[in-house]
Amino acid sequence: MIAPPSASDLVNLREIAEIEIFVLKRMKELTLGDHASVYKGAGFHFVGTRDWEPGDRSSSIDWAQSSLNNFSPLVTREFEQDSNAAIVAVADASLSTRCGAHGATIETAIARAVAAVGLSAVFFQDQFGLLTFDDKFEQLAAARPRIGRSHVIYCVGLYQHRTVTDTPSGPRDVVTAIEGHLRRAAVVPVISDFLFSNAKPFIDELALVDAVHDVFLMMADVRFAYEMPRVSDGWIEAYDVENGRAGVFSRREMNRLGRRASEWQNEVERYARDAGIDVVRVGLDRWEMETALVEFTAERRLRKMK
């Protein structure tokens, strides 16, 4: 089930509806002309059963099989549809993404990016899935690729409510999780601010995944989060929410944080492009972000169809 929208939601159902309308309008404009049909596949194929999960359709429940274990848990029939591609968003859910300034947080940009990419997949009738990871690059939650708007809403809720799911083999790094969740070549957008010291080794691993899948980075522009208010104190104590360390900075150093963050992201972007991975920047301006995402996703999607 999807939790009702609340004031704390990063992206609520009303915003998702607005994003969907915008995506549909832009996608129809971009796909006009001589393009291959976006609707392909021979239908649905039964691939097995599994325990029921939130977001599953009631019509897919195997009631006869569920009755054998007294409906605890419910058993769901799992189907797979032939389609052009699956899209699995890999989203940064580390504690630092909860930070921000002026009432906005980094995770807001990431959640909106997940919604925009997911609804773009719905337009093409492609499967959409989600993986979230923490500051140690370990998987937090996962939603296997499926088709439909309701599944996109479930994935957005999975991200913004910081749900943690258990994995059969225990904690594992996100690159291993990507390979374990994809049965065939897929589009893999990795959404993060990339403000971690080992971003380059992480990109090197993603470059290996890119040999099989279509990996690209969605970098959340976080300059706004480091636009600190002017203070009269000469020294400021800061706290790192991820490693628990505290440090003292001069007022001058605090005022330079935004520029240093921007310089680091520029360096990471150059490194990723040198490794053969495309990068698109996403920010808090909704229409600018959604336009960039939709056009970028459509361009890659139509290129795959040729």
C-alpha positions as CSV (number, residue, x, y, z in Angstrom):
1,M,0.0,0.0,0.0
2,I,1.1,3.6,-0.6
3,A,1.1,5.9,2.4
4,P,-1.1,8.9,2.0
5,P,0.7,12.1,1.2
6,S,1.8,14.2,4.2
7,A,3.5,17.5,4.8
8,S,6.8,15.7,5.2
9,D,6.7,14.1,1.7
10,L,9.5,15.2,-0.6
11,V,7.2,14.5,-3.6
12,N,3.5,14.0,-2.9
13,L,0.8,12.5,-5.1
14,R,-0.2,16.0,-6.4
15,E,3.4,16.7,-7.5
16,I,3.6,13.3,-9.1
17,A,0.5,14.0,-11.1
18,E,2.0,17.4,-12.2
19,I,5.2,15.7,-13.2
20,E,3.3,13.0,-15.1
21,I,1.4,15.6,-17.1
22,F,4.6,17.4,-18.0
23,V,6.3,14.2,-18.9
24,L,3.5,13.0,-21.2
25,K,3.4,16.3,-22.9
26,R,7.1,16.6,-23.5
27,M,7.5,12.9,-24.5
28,K,4.7,13.2,-27.1
29,E,6.5,16.2,-28.6
30,L,9.8,14.5,-28.7
31,T,8.5,11.2,-30.1
32,L,6.6,12.8,-33.0
33,G,7.8,11.8,-36.4
34,D,9.4,8.7,-37.9
35,H,10.4,6.6,-34.8
36,A,10.1,3.0,-34.1
37,S,6.9,2.1,-32.1
38,V,7.4,2.3,-28.4
39,Y,5.0,-0.6,-27.9
40,K,6.8,-3.9,-28.4
41,G,6.7,-7.4,-26.9
42,A,4.7,-10.5,-27.2
43,G,2.9,-10.1,-23.8
44,F,3.4,-11.3,-20.3
45,H,5.2,-14.5,-19.3
46,F,4.8,-16.3,-16.0
47,V,8.2,-16.6,-14.3
48,G,7.3,-17.9,-10.8
49,T,5.9,-17.0,-7.4
50,R,7.1,-15.0,-4.4
51,D,5.9,-13.5,-1.2
52,W,3.6,-10.5,-1.5
53,E,5.2,-7.1,-1.4
54,P,3.7,-3.6,-1.0
55,G,2.8,-2.2,-4.4
56,D,1.7,-5.6,-5.9
57,R,-1.6,-5.7,-7.6
58,S,-4.3,-7.7,-5.9
59,S,-5.1,-9.4,-9.3
60,S,-1.6,-11.0,-9.2
61,I,-2.2,-12.8,-5.8
62,D,-2.2,-16.5,-6.1
63,W,-5.1,-17.2,-3.7
64,A,-4.9,-21.0,-4.0
65,Q,-1.2,-21.1,-3.2
66,S,-1.7,-18.5,-0.4
67,S,-4.3,-20.7,1.3
68,L,-1.7,-23.5,1.8
69,N,0.1,-21.3,4.3
70,N,-3.0,-19.7,5.8
71,F,-2.5,-16.5,3.9
72,S,0.6,-15.6,5.9
73,P,2.3,-14.4,3.8
74,L,0.3,-13.9,0.6
75,V,1.8,-15.4,-2.5
76,T,2.1,-13.4,-5.7
77,R,2.4,-14.6,-9.2
78,E,5.3,-12.9,-11.0
79,F,5.2,-12.1,-14.6
80,E,7.7,-10.6,-17.0
81,Q,6.8,-8.6,-20.1
82,D,9.0,-8.4,-23.2
83,S,9.9,-4.7,-23.7
84,N,12.6,-2.6,-25.3
85,A,14.5,-2.0,-22.0
86,A,14.2,-1.9,-18.3
87,I,15.2,1.2,-16.3
88,V,16.6,0.8,-12.8
89,A,17.3,4.1,-10.9
90,V,20.1,3.9,-8.3
91,A,19.5,6.6,-5.8
92,D,21.7,8.0,-3.0
93,A,19.9,7.7,0.3
94,S,22.8,8.5,2.6
95,L,22.2,10.8,5.6
96,S,24.0,13.8,4.0
97,T,21.2,14.0,1.3
98,R,18.8,15.1,4.1
99,C,20.8,18.3,4.5
100,G,20.0,21.5,2.8
101,A,19.3,25.2,3.1
102,H,16.4,27.7,2.8
103,G,13.9,24.9,3.5
104,A,15.1,22.7,0.6
105,T,17.1,19.5,0.8
106,I,19.3,17.5,-1.5
107,E,17.0,14.5,-1.3
108,T,14.2,16.5,-2.7
109,A,16.0,16.9,-6.0
110,I,16.9,13.2,-6.0
111,A,13.2,12.1,-5.2
112,R,11.9,14.3,-8.1
113,A,14.5,12.8,-10.4
114,V,13.3,9.3,-9.5
115,A,9.7,10.3,-10.2
116,A,10.5,12.0,-13.6
117,V,12.6,9.0,-14.8
118,G,10.0,6.5,-13.6
119,L,7.1,8.3,-15.3
120,S,9.2,8.5,-18.5
121,A,9.5,4.7,-18.4
122,V,5.7,4.5,-18.0
123,F,5.3,6.4,-21.2
124,F,7.4,3.8,-23.1
125,Q,5.7,0.9,-21.2
126,D,9.1,0.0,-19.9
127,Q,9.8,-1.7,-16.6
128,F,11.1,0.6,-13.8
129,G,12.9,-0.4,-10.6
130,L,14.8,1.3,-7.8
131,L,17.9,0.6,-5.7
132,T,19.0,2.9,-2.8
133,F,22.4,3.0,-1.2
134,D,24.0,4.5,1.9
135,D,27.3,6.3,2.5
136,K,29.1,3.0,2.5
137,F,27.7,2.1,-1.0
138,E,25.7,-0.7,0.5
139,Q,22.2,-1.5,-0.6
140,L,19.4,-0.2,1.6
141,A,16.3,-1.0,-0.3
142,A,15.3,-2.5,-3.7
143,A,12.2,-2.7,-5.9
144,R,12.6,-5.0,-8.9
145,P,11.7,-3.6,-12.3
146,R,7.9,-3.7,-13.1
147,I,5.5,-1.8,-15.3
148,G,3.0,0.8,-14.3
149,R,2.5,4.1,-12.6
150,S,1.5,2.6,-9.3
151,H,4.9,0.9,-9.1
152,V,6.7,4.2,-9.8
153,I,4.7,5.8,-6.9
154,Y,5.8,2.9,-4.7
155,C,9.4,3.4,-5.6
156,V,9.2,7.2,-4.9
157,G,7.7,6.3,-1.5
158,L,10.4,3.7,-0.9
159,Y,13.0,6.4,-1.4
160,Q,11.5,9.3,0.5
161,H,10.4,7.3,3.6
162,R,13.9,5.8,3.9
163,T,12.6,2.2,4.0
164,V,15.2,-0.4,4.6
165,T,14.6,-3.9,3.2
166,D,16.4,-7.1,4.1
167,T,18.5,-8.8,1.4
168,P,18.8,-12.6,1.3
169,S,22.6,-12.5,1.5
170,G,22.8,-9.6,4.0
171,P,24.5,-6.2,3.2
172,R,26.1,-6.0,-0.2
173,D,27.6,-3.2,-2.2
174,V,25.3,-1.4,-4.7
175,V,27.3,-2.5,-7.8
176,T,26.8,-6.1,-6.9
177,A,23.1,-5.3,-6.3
178,I,22.7,-3.8,-9.7
179,E,24.1,-6.9,-11.4
180,G,21.9,-9.1,-9.2
181,H,18.7,-7.3,-10.1
182,L,19.1,-7.1,-13.9
183,R,18.6,-10.1,-16.0
184,R,19.3,-8.4,-19.3
185,A,20.8,-5.1,-20.5
186,A,19.1,-2.1,-18.9
187,V,19.3,1.7,-18.6
188,V,20.8,2.5,-15.2
189,P,20.7,6.2,-14.0
190,V,22.7,6.7,-10.8
191,I,21.3,9.7,-8.9
192,S,23.5,11.3,-6.2
193,D,25.4,14.5,-5.2
194,F,28.6,12.5,-5.5
195,L,30.1,14.4,-2.6
196,F,32.1,11.5,-1.2
197,S,35.8,11.1,-1.1
198,N,35.8,7.7,-3.0
199,A,33.5,8.9,-5.8
200,K,36.2,8.1,-8.4
201,P,36.6,4.4,-7.4
202,F,32.8,4.2,-7.4
203,I,32.7,5.6,-11.0
204,D,35.4,3.1,-12.0
205,E,33.1,0.3,-10.9
206,L,30.2,1.8,-12.7
207,A,32.3,2.0,-15.8
208,L,32.6,-1.8,-15.7
209,V,28.8,-2.1,-15.3
210,D,28.4,0.2,-18.3
211,A,30.1,-2.5,-20.5
212,V,26.8,-4.5,-20.1
213,H,24.2,-1.9,-19.2
214,D,23.6,1.8,-20.2
215,V,24.9,3.7,-17.1
216,F,24.7,7.4,-16.8
217,L,25.0,9.8,-13.8
218,M,22.4,12.3,-12.6
219,M,24.3,14.7,-10.4
220,A,22.2,16.8,-8.0
221,D,23.6,20.3,-8.0
222,V,24.0,21.1,-4.3
223,R,25.5,24.6,-4.3
224,F,22.3,25.8,-2.6
225,A,22.9,23.5,0.3
226,Y,26.2,25.2,1.2
227,E,25.0,28.8,0.9
228,M,25.4,29.5,4.6
229,P,24.0,32.6,6.3
230,R,26.5,35.3,7.3
231,V,27.6,34.9,10.9
232,S,29.5,37.3,13.1
233,D,31.6,34.5,14.8
234,G,35.1,34.0,13.5
235,W,35.0,30.2,14.1
236,I,32.0,27.8,13.5
237,E,31.6,24.2,14.8
238,A,30.2,21.8,12.2
239,Y,29.0,18.2,12.5
240,D,29.2,15.5,9.9
241,V,26.0,13.5,10.0
242,E,27.5,10.4,8.3
243,N,30.7,9.8,10.3
244,G,29.7,11.5,13.5
245,R,32.7,13.8,13.6
246,A,32.7,17.4,14.6
247,G,35.1,20.1,13.3
248,V,35.8,23.7,13.7
249,F,36.0,26.0,10.6
250,S,36.8,29.6,10.1
251,R,34.2,31.9,8.8
252,R,36.2,32.2,5.6
253,E,36.3,28.5,5.1
254,M,32.5,28.2,5.7
255,N,31.8,30.8,3.1
256,R,33.9,28.9,0.6
257,L,32.1,25.5,1.0
258,G,29.6,26.2,-1.8
259,R,32.4,26.9,-4.3
260,R,34.5,23.9,-3.1
261,A,31.4,21.6,-3.5
262,S,30.9,22.9,-7.0
263,E,34.5,22.5,-7.9
264,W,34.5,18.9,-6.7
265,Q,31.3,18.1,-8.7
266,N,32.9,19.5,-11.8
267,E,36.0,17.3,-11.2
268,V,33.8,14.2,-10.7
269,E,31.8,15.1,-13.9
270,R,35.0,15.4,-15.9
271,Y,36.3,12.1,-14.5
272,A,33.0,10.3,-15.4
273,R,33.0,11.6,-18.9
274,D,36.6,10.5,-19.4
275,A,35.5,7.0,-18.2
276,G,32.8,7.1,-21.0
277,I,29.8,7.8,-18.7
278,D,27.4,10.6,-19.5
279,V,26.4,13.1,-16.8
280,V,23.3,15.3,-16.5
281,R,22.9,17.9,-13.8
282,V,19.6,18.1,-11.8
283,G,18.7,20.9,-9.4
284,L,15.8,22.3,-7.4
285,D,14.2,24.2,-10.2
286,R,11.4,21.8,-11.1
287,W,10.6,22.7,-14.7
288,E,14.3,23.1,-15.6
289,M,15.1,19.8,-14.0
290,E,12.2,17.9,-15.5
291,T,12.8,19.3,-19.0
292,A,16.5,18.3,-18.8
293,L,15.6,14.8,-17.5
294,V,12.8,14.1,-19.9
295,E,14.8,15.2,-23.0
296,F,17.9,13.3,-21.9
297,T,15.9,10.1,-21.1
298,A,14.0,10.4,-24.4
299,E,17.2,10.9,-26.4
300,R,18.8,7.8,-24.9
301,R,15.6,5.8,-25.1
302,L,14.9,6.5,-28.7
303,R,18.6,5.8,-29.5
304,K,18.2,2.4,-28.0
305,M,15.2,1.7,-30.2
306,K,17.0,2.2,-33.5
